[in-house]
Amino acid sequence: MFFASDNSGPAPQQILDALAAANTGYAAAYGSDPLTAEVQARIREIFEAPQAAVHLVATGTAANALALATLAEPWQTVFCTRVAHIHEDECNAPEFYSGAKLTLVGDGDRMSSDALRAAIEAEGTRGVHGPQRGPVSITQATERGTVYSLDELRALCDAARAHGLPVHMDGARFANALVALGCSAAEMTWKAGVDAVSFGATKNGCLGVEAVVLFDPAKAWELELRRKRGAHLFSKHRYLAAQMAAYLRDDLWLDLAGRANVNCARLAAGLRGAGATLLHEPQANMIFAAFPRALHRRLHAAGAVYHLWGSGTLEGEDADEMLPCRLVCDWSLPEAEIDRFLALLR
């Protein structure tokens, strides 16, 4: 009963087999190998963007930080939500790589176009003395398991574009959001107005690989330089590319995300049936719910692994106090484990 994180699950056999196959003979280093070329061509095909620049890195933090550094100047500010990964979970890496600060928009996991417009208009008003307006960063799916609709994405991009600002998408759970919306990768990105994507794979079954996709090839060389300067260009690059190549072949990435989303829907339905309170409407593979401390204790004692969310602890005296938690489903989670968890909850 492991619901702690989709970072904690296994890799599918196809990816392990691809790594084993790549581990024979010799291949050119630093991304000059055939697998990297295959990955770049496939991602351009998926995004319907034949001119896009595609560069692999090992972590989502590197993908976000390098993408934003390429889009932002050191004297600018990046607009994002208060719970964005780039704000809460990346140890100021975007600021370190770009030199830009962050401006937090709204109060939740999704910013509205009105809130973004107001935040943009409030910045860049002090001339040389203040931060200048810079990129907008959108997380899709969000850190609370919700998904922006295509209309919402277009509205955010329109607000950014009205002020001449580029848009970055943190797509750590890109595939989960895409499956949830039932649209194309192009529709969820550049057709809506997105300029750069951190295309995640690690949370959806890979061992450790992400792609930075820039739809303006004029920025490609700068990103390459920043990746090298930032120590994120692997010499044995084929081991990154092998993972991503297998991930994309035969739409494995969509199959894995679909399984994770189905697992999440099964869990959410069971939670509702057991009387739990859902704090956000689950749309991808992550649930935030609340139930009494006594039930949390029972679940943990039975071997369930997940995180309480906020300041609550299992050790409190009030057994009836409602404690929020985060439950994440990955592609490999057995239905029997979901059902066992729900039986204990009931």
N, C-alpha and C positions, 0 to 999 in steps of 0.2 A: 504494500500500500504506500507507494512512493509518489507524493504529490509536491515535493519540495521545489523542484525546478526542472524545466526541460533541458537545462544544461547538464543534468545529472544522468540522463538516460544513455543507453547504448547507441552505437552506430549500426546501421543495417549492414548485412553481409555484402551487399553490392559495393559499398564504399571500402570495406576491408579488402575485398577481392581486388578492387582497383588499385589500392595501395600496394598490394603484393605484386600485381602485374607491373606497376611502375618501378618496383624495386629490383629490376633486372637490367643488367647492362649499364650503359652510360647514356646520359642526356645532357644537352647544353644547360648551363646554369643561368640563374638570375632571370628566369622567365622566357628564355629563348627556346624552350623545348616544345615539341609538338602538342603535348597535352594542354599547355597554356594557350596555344593558338586555337585549339578545339574549344576550350572554354570561352575564349573571347568571342569567337564566331557564334557559339550557341547563345550566349547572353545577348548579343546584338540581335539575334533572331527572335529570342523570347520577348525582348523589349521593342521589337520592330524599329530598331535604331541602328542602321548599318554603319554610321559614322561614330558611334559612341566609343569613348575611351573606357576600357575595362582593366582594372588592376586589382590583384588579389593581395590580401593581408591575412594575418592569422587571427585577429580578434575584432570584435565589434567596436571596442573603444578606439582601436587604431583606425578603423574605417571611418567612424564618425569624426574623429579629430583631424585626420588628414583631409577628408572631404571639406570640412568647414574651414580648415586653414587655406585650402585652395580657393574657397569662395569669399573669404573675409580678409579684410585688411586689419592690421594690428590696432588701428584707432577706431574700429567699428564695434558694434554690439550685435550679438546673435539673439534673435527672438525665439523663445521656446516656452513650454509650459513649466509649471512649478515642480512637476513630478517627472520631467523628462530625464532619461538616462544620462544625457550629457550634463545635467545639473546635479543629480542625486548620486550617481554611481560611477563616475569616471574620474574622480580625484583631480578635477580641474584639467584633465588632459586636453579638452578642446581649447581652453584658454592658453595652456602651455604651448600647444602647437601653432595656434593662430595668433596669439597675442590679444585677441578680442575678448571682451567681457560678455556676459550673458544678461539679457533682460527677460524677466519672467512674466508670462502672460496668463491672466486668468487664475482660477483657483483649483481647477481639476486636471484631469488627464487629457482633455480635449479643449483646445482654444477655439473660440468662435471667431468668425471673420470680423465682427464688430470689435471684439476685445483686441484682436491683433491690430486692427486699424488704429484704435485709440493708443495702443502701446507704441506703434511706429510714429504716430504724430506727436507723441509726448517726448520722443527722443530726437536728436539731431537739431535741437532748437537753441543750443548755446554756442554755436559757432565753433571756434577753435578750442574752446574750453571744455566741451563735452564730448561724449562718445557719438560717433557718427552712425547712421543707420546701416545695418548690415544684413546678413542672410536670415531667413526664417527657417527653423528646423521643426519638422513635423514627425511625430512618431506613429508608425502604422504597422501592426496594431499597437495600441497604446500600452503603457505600463499598468493599466488597470483592466486589460483584457477587452477593451472596446475597440471599435473600428470606425474611422471616418468614412462617411458615404462619399461617392464620387462628387456629388454636388457640394459637400462640405469642403472637399479638397480643392475643387475649382474655385470656390469662394475665397479660401485662404490664399491660394496662389494669385488670384485677381487682386486681393488686397496688397500682397507683396509687390506684384508687378506694377500697380498704380504708383508705387514709390521707387520703382527701378531696382527692386531687391531680388536676389536669387533665392531659390527655395531648395532646401535639403530635406530628404526623407530618411529618417532612421528606420530601416527595415529589418531590424533584428528578427522580427516575426513576420516578415514580408509575405511569405507563402501562406501563413495562417490567415492573414488579412485578405489575400487575393482569393483564396478558396471561399472565405466567408462572403465576399462580395460577388463572386462568380463573374468577374470581369477579366480583362487582359492586363498584363503587366504594363503595357503602353498606356492604357486608359487610366491606370492608377498612378501614373508618373508623368511622363513628359506631355501627354495629351491633356492632362489637367493643369500643367504649368510647372512641374517639378524639374529642377535643373541637375540634381545629383542625388544618387541613392546609395545608401549603405545596404547592400543586398545580403541579408543574413542567411547563413547555412548551418552554423554551429548548433543553434537551439533546435534545429529541425533534423538532426541526425548525423551531421558531420562531426569529425573529431576536432577540427579547429580551422575554419577558413571562411572568409567573407570577401565580397567583391565590392569595390568602389566603382560605381558606374557614373560617368560624366557624359551628359548628352551634348555638351559643347566640346568638340575635340580640340578646340583652341587651348583648353586648359590641361590637356593630357600631359604635356611635357612638364608643366609645373607640378602636377601631382606625382609624376615619376620622380622628380627631384626631391620633393618633400618626403616621399616614401623612403628613398635611399638615405636622405639626411636624417630622417627620424628612426633609422635602424629597423625598418620593417620590410626591407627587400630581402627575401630569403635567397641564399645561394642555391640550395637544393629545392628550387621552386616547384619542381615537378610533383612533390609530395602535397603541396597545396592544390595544385591543378588537378591531380588525380582524384582527390576528394570531390572537388567541384564538378569535374567531368562526369563522375558516376552519379552524383546528386542530380544532375540535369538530364542524364540520359533516360529516355523512355518516360519522362515526366515523373521520375521517382520523387522529386521535391514536392510536387503537388499531391502525390499519393500519401507521403508521410504527413504532410500538413492536414490533409483530409482526415486521416486516422486520428490525429491529435485533436482536431476540432470535434469529431464525432465522440471521442472519449469525453471531452469536456461537456458536450451537450447531454450525454448520458448522466454524468455526474451532477450537472446543474438540475436536471429534471428530478433526480433522486433527492437532492438537497431540498428542493421546493416541497417535494412530497413528505419529507421528514420534518418540515416546519422551520428550516433554517432561513435566515434572512440573507438575501443576496444584496450586497452593497452596490454593485454595478451590474448592468445587464451583460452577461457573458456573450461575446460574439466570436471569439477565437478559441484559444486553448487555455485560458486563465480565468479563475474565479476568485472573487473576494466575497467572503461570507462571514456571518457571525452566528455563534451559538453558545450556550452556557459553558462556563469553565468546567463543570462536571463532565460534560460530553467530551471536551478536549482532553481531559485527563483519561477518560475511558479509551479514547482513540489512540492516544500516545502509549498508554499501557499495553494496548493490543498490538503495537508495532507500527502504527501509522506514522509516516514521516512527512511533515509539512511545517510551514512557518506561521506562528502567530504574527499579526500585523499591528504595529503600534506599541504601546507601552505595557500592555497586559501580560501577565505571566501565569503559568499553571499553578504557582504556589500561593495565590491569593486566597483569602479566607472565604469569600462569598462564592459558593458553588454555582449560584444562579446568575452571576454577572456575565453579560454577553461580551464575548471576546472576538474581535475580528481576526480572520486568518486569510492566507493566500494559498490556493490550491491550483497547481499547474499540471496539465496533462501532456504527456509526450506521445509520440507515435507508437511506442512499444508497450504502453500500459495495458495489461490484460483486463478484459471486461470483468473477470472474476474478482480481481482486486478492487475494482470500483464497487462492485456489488457487495463485497465483504465490508468495505468501508461504510457503505450506506446502511447495511444491516446493523453494524455496531452503532451508528448514529441513531438509528431508530430505536 
